[in-house]
Amino acid sequence: MTARLREVMRGAQIVSGTDLYLPTELIHGAPVPLSIIVSAPQLAAGENSAADALLAFAARGGATPVEVGGRLAVRQAGDVPVVLAANGELQIPASRRISYAIVPPTGDRLLVVTGSMLRMDTPEADDLLDAVEQLFDAMALTIRFAPTAARAAVAGVS
């Protein structure tokens, strides 16, 4: 378990993760099949601004425009298939990933909030996945930015 947690943390660092949420407490006797990572990745080559990065993010499949914290954002959803090792051992379980890309008031970077929901093989799997997706959406859509960040972004603009 410790090795797997370290692996998850290394993965978060690779994508410029700043916050990682891995629930470990059982809720009504069941685990919450959701992990969340918040990242502020460096702009890719050819992207001159966070707005360019947001447009590139929006160009991917499954993207829809939304508003988060009074800011234009893009929500992208997709399913990730199970990955098995050559010996048939499970490497990565099937999951649904939902990402919100947001240009914060400072406008200098893209903020990406990603929820990864485990697809479980149970009779209620679809209902559970829908409920966890709604939970993540509710959490992501309540992101707010401090007023000082907004003031700093427009400082010197007349």
N, C-alpha and C positions, 0 to 999 in steps of 0.2 A: 504494500500500500504506500509506504514512504517513497519507494522508487517511482511509482506511478504519479504521486503528487509532485515530486521533483520534475518529472517529465512534463507535466502540465504547466508548471511554473516556467520551465525553460521555453516552452512553446509560447507562453504569454510574453516573455521577454523578447522573443524573436519578432513579434508583431508590434513592438513598442508598447506593450501593455503597461499601464500604470496602476490599474486596480483589477483584482481577480476575486470573484465570489464563487466559492465552492461550498454549497450547503452540506453540512455533515450531520446536523440534528434531524431526527425523524419527526415528521409532522403527522400526528394521529397514527403513529406506528409505521409510516411509510417514508422512504426517502423522497426528496424533491429532485426529480431528474433534470436539473437545470444548472448550468454554470454560466457566469457572465464575466466578460472581460471588457475593460474600457482601455482604449488605446488612442494615442495621438501620434500616428506614424509620420515620418518625414515625407515631404512631398516627393513624388516620383519624378524622374527626369522628364522634362517636357511639360510638367505642371508648374505654371508660374505663380499660382495662388491656390488657396484653399478652395476657392470657387471652381477652379479648373479641376481639382481633385474630386469635388462633389459631382461635377458633370461626368467625369470618367466613371465614378461609382454608379451614377444613375444610368449609364450606358450598358451596364451589365444586365443580364436577364433577371426578371422577377422584381424589378425596382419600381417603387411608387413614391411620388412626392408626398411629404407630410410636413407638419409643423411641430417642432419640439422647442419648448422654452421660448416661444416667440420667434424662432429662427427657422429658415427653410432647411429642410432635411430630406433625406431619402431613406426609405425603408426597403430592404432587400431580404427576400426569404428564399430558401432553397433546402432541398433534402440532400443529405450526404449518405451514400450507400455504405454498408459494412465493408471493412477492409480486413482481409484474412492474410496471414503470413503464408509462405510457401508450404509449410507443414499443416496448414488448416487452422492454426491457432488465431484467435481473435486479436487483431491489432487495434482497430478502431471500430467501435460499435456504430450502428446506423443512428443518425440523428437528423434533426431539423435545425438549421441555423438561421437566425434572423439578426440582421445588422441594421443599425441606424447610423448614418453618416450625417454629421451636423457641422456647420461652420459656426463656431462660437463667436460672440461679439468682438473678440480681438481680431478675428479674421485671418490669423497667421498660420493656422493649422487646421486640419480636419480632425474632429473628434469622432471616433467610431466606437459604438457600444454594441457588442455582439452577445447574443444569448444562444447557447447550444443546448438543445433539448434532446435527451436520450429517447430513442424509440424502443419501447419495451415490447416484448412478445407476450402480451396478456390479452384476454378478451376485451378489456376496456381500454386498450392502448390508444385508439383514436380519440376517445373522449378525454383521456388523461393528457394526451399531447395537445389537444385544443385548449384545455384548461391552463396548462403550463404556458402555452403561447400567449394566451390572453393575459396571464399574470405578467409575463415579461413585457408585453406591449404596454400594459398599464404602468409598469415601472419606468420604462424608457420614455414614455410620453409625459412623465411628470418631471423630467430633468429641467432645471431652471439654472440661469446664470446670474451670478452676483451683479447687482447694479454697478459696482465699481468696475467690473470688467467692461460693461457697456460704455461707461464714461471714458475709460482709458482708450477704448477703440475709436472714439470720436474726438479725442482731445486734439485741439488745434484746428479742428474743422469749423469753418465759419458758415 
